[in-house]
Amino acid sequence: MARISIAALMRRTRKTTPLAGLFGFRVEKISPRSVIVRLPFRRDFVRAGGTVNGPAMMAVADYAMYVVVIRAIGARGEGAVTSSLNINFLRRPPPVDIVAHGRMIRCGKRLAFGEVTLYAEGEREPVAHITVTYSVPPGIEKVSHKAP
């Protein structure tokens, strides 16, 4: 896909995924095969025990992977949908921003597979690890990603 600004990418994804605006997701960095997305902290994301709730963390992980798919395959990726999302919660995050680091592992004709690691703002150890598979609309050529 041709270079796209973060602002243009966010406008594009907010049209196809209005929930991204409600959560307040902010794309901070993009490359052809990776992304960093921030989930700004809000009190309504806190659950019992004073931690950020799982559904909010799953949502930012899914959105991060969606952005990676669109960045990798272009406008046709807007029709891609989540076919599986598996999350392992590693530890409780404190009530702060959650930062998602997403990367594409493989993108083929029908499926795109990636992983997302979530961090609590200011902490080095991850709070969750997620694998995500997206179903890609037919007619998309295979995208090759070389290891960094």
Stockholm file with secondary structure:
# STOCKHOLM 1.0

chainA/1-148         MARISIAALMRRTRKTTPLAGLFGFRVEKISPRSVIVRLPFRRDFVRAGGTVNGPAMMAVADYAMYVVVIRAIGARGEGAVTSSLNINFLRRPPPVDIVAHGRMIRCGKRLAFGEVTLYAEGEREPVAHITVTYSVPPGIEKVSHKAP
#=GR chainA/1-148 SS CCCCCHHHHHHHHHHHCTHHHHHTCEEEEEETTEEEEEECCCGGGEETTTEECHHHHHHHHHHHHHHHHHHHHGGGGGGCEEEEEEEEECSCCCSSCEEEEEEEEEECSSEEEEEEEEEETTCSSEEEEEEEEEECCTTCCCBCCCCC
#=GC SS_cons         CCCCCHHHHHHHHHHHCTHHHHHTCEEEEEETTEEEEEECCCGGGEETTTEECHHHHHHHHHHHHHHHHHHHHGGGGGGCEEEEEEEEECSCCCSSCEEEEEEEEEECSSEEEEEEEEEETTCSSEEEEEEEEEECCTTCCCBCCCCC
//
